[in-house]
Amino acid sequence: MARKRASKDAVAPKPESEPAQEPEPAPEEPVKKKRVGKKLTDKQKADLKNHMDKHKDLQDLTPSQRKSHRMKMMSRMLQGKSLKEAHKEIMSS
């Protein structure tokens, strides 16, 4: 038996699809500003090295604590605080 082809009229009409709405773009996050031009002076570097050597000799801090202490000291010294001010602030908190 031969098959009959379906006529074009017999095909069910496609439902009208709603126009695709573009998703709203996500709000842009603020870009972190890079610290440009702020470096420790040679004197600050030398002072910090001497300070950290004292902690190393005393062995009062573990290596990870020393690294954390050094990073905290550097950040405060970059803000313009002296070595003593920075150390006092870190130890008081």
Protein Blocks (a to p, Z undefined) as FASTA:
>chain_A
ZZddddfklpccddddddddddddddddddddddehiacdfklmmmmmmmmmmmmmnopa
cfklmmmmmmmmmmmmmnopafklmmmmmmmZZ
